[in-house]
Amino acid sequence: MIKRLFLLILCTLFSYAVFGDNLESRIIGYQKALIAGGVTGSSIAGVFRGDKVISLTSVTSDIEGDRPINESTLFPIWSMSKPITITAMMVLLDRNKFKLDDPVKKYIPYFENIKCKSKDSGKVYPCSNDLLVEHLLSHRSGYKYYKNESGPDHRDPYLNLDEFVRHLSNQPLEFEPGSDYIYGLNQAILGRLIEVITGKEFLEFLKEEIFDPLGMTDTKFSLTQKDRSNFQPLFRKANDIGIDRELPDQGASIITTDFDELDYRVNTKKQLGGEGLISSFRDYRRFCEMLLAGGDYKGKKILSDSSFKLMTSIVTPSFLSRGFNNGLGVAYSLFVVEEPILDGTSTPKGSFGWSGYHNTHFWIDQKNNIFGLFMTRTTPFSWEIEKHLRAVVNDNLVEKD
């Protein structure tokens, strides 16, 4: 991790030294440096003020098997699915379809008799607290990710959200609901909650309330055969953490289609709201534009002012969520800049964003009326890619706190 961080810092410095003060040139320089440093393959990056383009650049690598990226290229956006699911929940909150302090068992009986783990002994016991809807929104439920452990995993062949959530409800929580923070499978439960509340399939509700109003025609949980020809392959490092199969050359990185993890089969009902969506740069740009405008999109009111403020307000401070204070607190599946000096990128207080496992990233800066969006497909995941890109942009554009 330290080696990768040092490399990314060098990439940032390289782009400054070689490509000068023009924002677009600096971003291109950063993208090229990421490729040269073996951090990513091809990428697309944009900075926008509302629907106006400030900078939009796509850089293609010469790595064997890589593809050029444009605004319609399809990506697995992984955890950038989460803010979309949160937005869907806020739509229902605006309509008084649930309350934040509702017990989840009110809607999904599987959560009637949840179990918790003792932090001291690891002993499993009946939870004292109810699991509330707000605990799922804020990752304070106690459910985590169970990859390579016993427990439900997004790669498992569940038929639908009901089956997935039923198995998840039998997993002991890591702590009493609401008492701590752990990043996990909360949005899978929220997706099922939306199905129960609305009587609609999760994707159907997302299309009606978010995707269709915003014109997000590429965003879905499945891939047709035609879609797959436009689906960006993965730049996979041979020394990637968690690699579980041999590569042709263990000393080399490759472009591959062998690590999708989700099958994205047509008409899938396993519509995971935390990691399952496919999208394009063009589509997610529209979602970001809506967030920049506080829930509005070209005259369409997607979210009320109160629900938008709620989803972007810090629930878990930095020192609680990551063990040290990096200047970023956590809202409803969004980071929020809490202490700009500690963040160190000149991003104004209150700015927010999120990222996906294969290194898709976005941030929203309402103070300066700009947002940034970066899409590539590479592992391992790195927060530093987004952080250093913010630094490049902010050095040119933003008012500093």
Backbone hydrogen bonds, N-H to C=O, Kabsch-Sander energy under -0.5 kcal/mol:
donor,donor_aa,acceptor,acceptor_aa,energy
5,L,1,M,-2.6
6,F,2,I,-2.5
7,L,3,K,-2.1
8,L,4,R,-2.3
9,I,5,L,-2.1
10,L,6,F,-2.1
11,C,7,L,-2.2
12,T,8,L,-2.3
13,L,9,I,-2.5
14,F,10,L,-2.7
15,S,11,C,-2.2
16,Y,12,T,-1.7
17,A,13,L,-2.4
18,V,14,F,-2.4
19,F,15,S,-1.7
20,G,16,Y,-1.0
26,R,22,N,-2.6
27,I,23,L,-2.5
28,I,24,E,-2.4
29,G,25,S,-2.5
30,Y,26,R,-2.3
31,Q,27,I,-2.7
32,K,28,I,-2.7
33,A,29,G,-2.3
34,L,30,Y,-2.3
35,I,31,Q,-1.7
36,A,32,K,-3.0
37,G,33,A,-2.3
38,G,35,I,-1.7
39,V,34,L,-2.7
40,T,34,L,-1.2
43,S,59,V,-2.2
44,I,375,M,-2.3
45,A,57,T,-2.9
46,G,373,L,-2.5
47,V,55,S,-2.7
48,F,371,F,-2.6
49,R,52,K,-2.6
50,G,48,F,-0.6
52,K,49,R,-2.0
54,I,47,V,-2.6
55,S,47,V,-2.0
57,T,45,A,-2.8
59,V,43,S,-2.5
66,D,63,I,-2.4
73,T,70,N,-1.3
74,L,230,N,-2.7
75,F,279,S,-3.0
77,I,75,F,-0.8
77,I,277,L,-2.1
78,W,277,L,-0.6
80,M,77,I,-2.8
81,S,78,W,-2.1
82,K,79,S,-1.0
82,K,274,G,-0.5
85,T,81,S,-2.0
86,I,82,K,-2.7
87,T,83,P,-2.1
88,A,84,I,-2.1
89,M,85,T,-2.1
90,M,86,I,-2.3
91,V,87,T,-2.0
92,L,88,A,-1.6
93,L,89,M,-2.2
94,D,90,M,-2.5
95,R,91,V,-0.8
96,N,93,L,-1.8
97,K,92,L,-2.5
102,D,99,K,-1.9
104,V,131,L,-3.1
106,K,103,P,-1.5
107,Y,104,V,-1.8
108,I,104,V,-2.6
111,F,108,I,-1.9
112,E,109,P,-1.9
114,I,111,F,-0.6
116,C,125,Y,-3.2
117,K,173,L,-1.9
118,S,123,K,-2.3
122,G,118,S,-1.8
125,Y,116,C,-2.6
127,C,114,I,-1.9
132,L,130,D,-0.6
133,V,102,D,-2.2
134,E,100,L,-2.2
135,H,132,L,-0.6
136,L,132,L,-1.0
136,L,133,V,-0.7
137,L,133,V,-1.9
138,S,134,E,-1.8
139,H,136,L,-0.8
140,R,135,H,-2.8
141,S,135,H,-0.6
145,Y,183,Y,-0.7
146,Y,152,P,-0.5
149,E,146,Y,-2.4
156,D,153,D,-1.7
158,Y,156,D,-1.9
161,L,269,K,-0.8
164,F,160,N,-2.0
165,V,161,L,-2.9
166,R,162,D,-2.1
167,H,163,E,-1.9
168,L,164,F,-2.2
169,S,165,V,-2.4
170,N,166,R,-0.5
170,N,167,H,-1.0
171,Q,168,L,-1.9
173,L,115,K,-3.2
174,E,142,G,-2.2
178,G,140,R,-3.5
179,S,176,E,-2.3
182,I,139,H,-2.2
185,L,144,K,-0.8
188,A,185,L,-0.9
189,I,185,L,-1.0
190,L,186,N,-2.0
191,G,187,Q,-2.4
192,R,188,A,-1.6
193,L,189,I,-2.6
194,I,190,L,-2.5
195,E,191,G,-1.7
196,V,192,R,-2.3
197,I,193,L,-2.8
198,T,194,I,-2.5
199,G,195,E,-2.2
205,F,201,E,-2.1
206,L,202,F,-2.3
207,K,203,L,-2.7
208,E,204,E,-2.3
209,E,205,F,-2.4
210,I,206,L,-2.3
211,F,206,L,-2.4
212,D,207,K,-2.8
214,L,210,I,-1.9
215,G,211,F,-0.8
215,G,212,D,-0.8
216,M,211,F,-3.1
217,T,215,G,-1.6
219,T,216,M,-0.7
220,K,218,D,-0.5
220,K,278,I,-1.6
223,L,264,Y,-3.0
228,R,224,T,-1.9
229,S,225,Q,-0.7
229,S,226,K,-0.9
230,N,227,D,-2.2
231,F,228,R,-1.0
232,Q,74,L,-2.8
232,Q,230,N,-0.6
234,L,256,T,-2.6
235,F,377,R,-2.3
236,R,234,L,-0.9
236,R,254,I,-3.1
237,K,235,F,-0.5
237,K,379,T,-0.7
240,D,237,K,-1.6
243,I,240,D,-1.6
252,A,249,D,-2.2
254,I,236,R,-2.6
255,I,64,E,-0.5
256,T,234,L,-2.7
256,T,254,I,-0.5
262,L,260,D,-2.2
268,T,265,R,-1.6
269,K,159,L,-0.6
271,Q,269,K,-2.0
272,L,270,K,-1.2
273,G,271,Q,-0.6
275,E,272,L,-0.6
276,G,272,L,-2.5
278,I,220,K,-3.6
279,S,75,F,-2.3
281,F,73,T,-0.6
282,R,71,E,-2.7
284,Y,280,S,-2.6
285,R,281,F,-2.1
286,R,282,R,-1.1
286,R,283,D,-0.6
287,F,283,D,-1.6
288,C,284,Y,-2.5
289,E,285,R,-2.2
290,M,286,R,-1.9
291,L,287,F,-1.9
292,L,288,C,-2.9
293,A,289,E,-1.6
294,G,291,L,-1.9
295,G,290,M,-2.6
296,D,290,M,-0.7
297,Y,300,K,-2.5
300,K,297,Y,-2.1
301,K,299,G,-0.5
302,I,295,G,-2.7
302,I,300,K,-0.9
303,L,295,G,-1.5
308,F,304,S,-2.2
309,K,305,D,-2.2
310,L,306,S,-2.0
311,M,307,S,-2.4
312,T,308,F,-1.2
313,S,310,L,-1.2
315,V,330,V,-3.0
316,T,330,V,-2.3
320,L,317,P,-1.1
321,S,317,P,-1.9
322,R,318,S,-2.2
326,N,324,F,-1.0
329,G,327,G,-0.5
329,G,336,V,-2.8
330,V,316,T,-2.7
331,A,334,L,-3.2
332,Y,311,M,-1.7
333,S,331,A,-1.5
335,F,353,G,-2.7
336,V,329,G,-2.5
337,V,351,S,-3.0
338,E,327,G,-3.3
338,E,336,V,-0.5
339,E,327,G,-2.0
342,L,339,E,-0.7
343,D,339,E,-1.9
344,G,340,P,-2.4
350,G,337,V,-2.7
351,S,348,P,-1.8
352,F,364,I,-2.0
353,G,335,F,-1.6
354,W,362,F,-1.3
356,G,360,T,-2.7
359,N,356,G,-2.4
360,T,356,G,-0.5
361,H,374,F,-2.9
362,F,354,W,-2.1
363,W,372,G,-2.0
364,I,352,F,-3.9
365,D,370,I,-2.9
366,Q,364,I,-0.5
370,I,365,D,-2.4
371,F,48,F,-2.0
372,G,363,W,-2.2
373,L,46,G,-2.4
374,F,361,H,-2.8
375,M,44,I,-2.8
376,T,359,N,-0.8
377,R,42,S,-0.5
378,T,358,H,-1.7
379,T,235,F,-1.8
385,I,382,S,-0.6
386,E,382,S,-0.6
387,K,383,W,-2.2
388,H,384,E,-2.9
389,L,385,I,-1.8
390,R,386,E,-2.4
391,A,387,K,-1.8
392,V,388,H,-2.0
393,V,389,L,-2.4
394,N,390,R,-3.3
395,D,391,A,-1.8
396,N,392,V,-0.5
396,N,393,V,-1.3
397,L,393,V,-2.0
398,V,394,N,-1.0
